[in-house]
Amino acid sequence: MLKQVLYILILTIAFTSCKSSKIMNTNASLGMSAKKVIKNHYDNAFDKETIIARLKIKYEGKSTLPSVTASLRIKKDRTIWISLTKLGFPVGKALITPDRVSYYEKINRTYFDGDFTLLSNWLGTDLDYDKIQNLLLGEAVLNLKDDKFIVDLHQNKYLLKPKKEYDLFSILFLINSDNFKINSQEIHQKDENKTLTINYNKYTKVDDEIFPKEIHIEASDTKNISTIDVNYRSIVFNNPVSFPFKIPKHYKQIVLE
């Protein structure tokens, strides 16, 4: 149960980078280069200071959990805070900063306080603060400027794949041709046959931001498939935020071996 709750915490937490000007493209251009697609993606990056949101989350894996409600508060690039409730009762809290992950859960009275190693091991790919932010923003979890890509048009969306195939993993990104947000992104770890796929099924416009409304996340290996569905119920930008967090006494610490 603990692993499932933290799994939800890992993947419910979100948010992002800086931008210049918004760009909208009403007609996909067959001639647009990969470099231009990537530039437009970053030009349309999230540009608010804080986020307050309510989420509905459903997890299915080795066991299925009842839907969980989450309160999310974020100060961009600095702090992510999330409080989970199930059936109206508090389940736990998490606090994530660029160099630390802390959480506790009330069901088994346990807590974790450390770096991103545990989260990375569970998802089968290296995680850091920026990746977790970008994951739920409809933005690339990897820095697209660090590589050279080829681009194809797939169902009126831009499909980006690296020019050079990596030995240990493969990646692809499907980018919306209208708003240059991510429609789908996939990271496959070849040696362990682990795949993380994130699909953005629906976007909504809040103020002047194009923001994910529904997200489907799937993590799989040779034995198991786990899915998490995230639905944003309410979203508010640029309000003051606080991050109350204190690990209760007498909880048992989880230590990585």
N, C-alpha and C positions, 0 to 999 in steps of 0.2 A: 504493500500500500504506500509506503514511504517513497519508493522509487517512482511510483506512478504520479504521486502528488508533485514531487520535484520535477518530474518530466513535464508536467503541465506548467510549473513555474518557469522552467527553462524556456519554453516555447511561447509563453504568453507575454513576454517582456519586450519591450520594443522601442527603439526609435533613434534619431538619425543625424544627418550632416547638414551642410550649408548649401546655398544656391545663389544663382545670379538672377536671371529673368525667366519667367514662365514661357514655355513654347508649346503651342498647339499645332498639330499637323492633321488637317481634315482628310487628306488623301495620302495613302502610303506611296512612297516613291521607290520604284524599283532601282533607281540609280543611287540611292543614298548609301554612302560608305559606312563601314563599321565604325570608323572614327567619328563620323558625324552623329550616328545613332547614340554612341556612348556619350558624346558631348551633350546632346539633348537630354539624355537621361539625367546627367548630373546638373544641368541647368534647371531641371524641374524638381530638384531635391527639396525635401521638407525644410520649411523656413520659419518655424515658430520656436519660442523659447521654452515653453512648458506645455504639457499635455495632462489633462485629467479625463479619464475614460472609465466606462463600465463595460465589462465584457461578459459574454457567455461562452463557456468552454466545455467541449465534450471530448473525452479520451476513450479510445478503444485500443486494446492490445491483448496481452495475455489475459487480462480481465477488463471488464467494462465498468467505468465509474459513472455515477450519476452526474448530470450536468453541474458544473461549478460556476459560480459567479465571482468575478474578480473586479476589484477596484484598482486602477492603475494610475500612478502619478510619475511624471518624468520631467526632469530638468535636462534639456538637451545636452548630450555629451558629458554629463556629470553624474547623474543619479537616476536609477530606476527603482521604483518601489511598487510592490504589489501585495494586496491583501486578498486572500481567498476565503470564500464561504461556501458551504455545501448544505443545502436544505435549510438555509437561514442561520447556520451555526458557523463560527469562525473555524477555519481549517489551518491556516498558517500565514506567514508573511515572508517576503524575500526583499533583500536590499542589495542592489548591484551597483558597483562603481567601476571605473575603468581598471582598477587593479584588485578588486575583491568581490567575492560572492558570499553572502550570508543569508541563511534562511532558517526557519524553524517550523515544525509541523506538530500539531497538538494531538493527533490521533495516537501516535506512538511516543510522543514526548521526546523527540530527537531534534538535533540541530546540526548545521554545517557552517563552517566559517573558514574560508580559504580562497584559492584562486579558481581559475576556469577549467582546471584539469578534469574534475569530476564531470562537469557538463559536457566537455569535449569527448570524453570516453563514452558516455552514454549515447551521444548522437553520431559518433563515428567520424567526426570532422573537427578540426581545431576551431574553437570559439574564442571570441574576445568581446569586449563591450560593444564595439562598433558593429560587429556582425549581428549581435542580438538586437541592437537598435534597428538596423536596416531590415532585418528579417520581417518585422511586422509593419514596415512602412511602404512596402512595395518597391524596395530598392535593392540593388545587388548586394549580396552578403560578402562578395569578394570585390576587391578594387579592380574595376575593369580597365583602369589606366595602366595597370602593371603588366599587361600582356597585349599581344596583337591578335585580333579576331578576324574571322570571315563572317559575312552576313548573308543570309538568304531571307526571302519573304515566304512565310509559312502561315496560311490562313489569314492573310492581311496583317500579320505581325512579323516583327523582325526577330530572326533566330540567329543568335550569336554563338559561335563556337571558336575555341582557340585555333590559330593557324598551326601551332605545334602541339601534338598530342603528348600528354604527360604519361610517364611510366606508372605512377602510383595512383593517379586519380583522373577522372574526366569531369568536365563541367559544361553546362549549356544554359543559356538565358533566352527566354522568349519575352520580347519587349513590345508593349502596346504601341501601335503606330500613331495613335491620336494624342496620347498624353505622355508617352515615353516612360511610363511606370512598368514594373515587371509584371508580366502575366504568369510566368512560371520560371523557376530556377531549380537546377538539379546538380548535386555534387555526388559523384560515385567514387567510392574508395575501392580500388580494384583488388588489392591484396586480401582484404577481408570481405569483399563483396557486400559492402554496406552502401546504401543509397539514401540520401536525404533529398526529398522533393517538396517544394513549397509552391502551391498554386494559389493565386489570388483570384477568386471566383467573381468578386464584385467590388467595385470602387464607389465611393460617394464623395460629393463635394461639400466641404465644411469651410465656411468663409471662402478664402480663395485657394484652399488646398485640395488637391485630389488625394483622397485618403482611402486605404483599404477598408472595406466593409465586412467581407467574408474571406477567410483564409483557411485553406486545407493543407495540413502538413503531414507528410508520411515518411517514416523512418523504417527501413527494412534491412535485414541481413538474410543469411541463408536459412534461418530458422523462424524468424518472427517478423511480423509487420505491425507497427503501431501507428495510429492516426490520431491527429488532434484537429478539431474544427473550432475555429475562433470566430465569434460574431461580435462586432462592436455594437453596443446598444446606445451609447451616448459618447460624444467627444467634445471637449472644450479646450481651446488653446489660450495660452498666455495669461492664465489666472495664477495668482500666488499659490505655491505648493509647499507642503511640509512633508517630512518623511519619518514619522514616529516608528521606531524599531528598537526593541530590547528583547534579547533572548531570555526566556523565563528561567528561573532557578531550577536546579535539579533535573534539567533535561540532559539526555545522553548525547555526547558529541559523536558525529560520524567522522572517522579518520580514514584517509586514503591509505591503502597498503602499499 
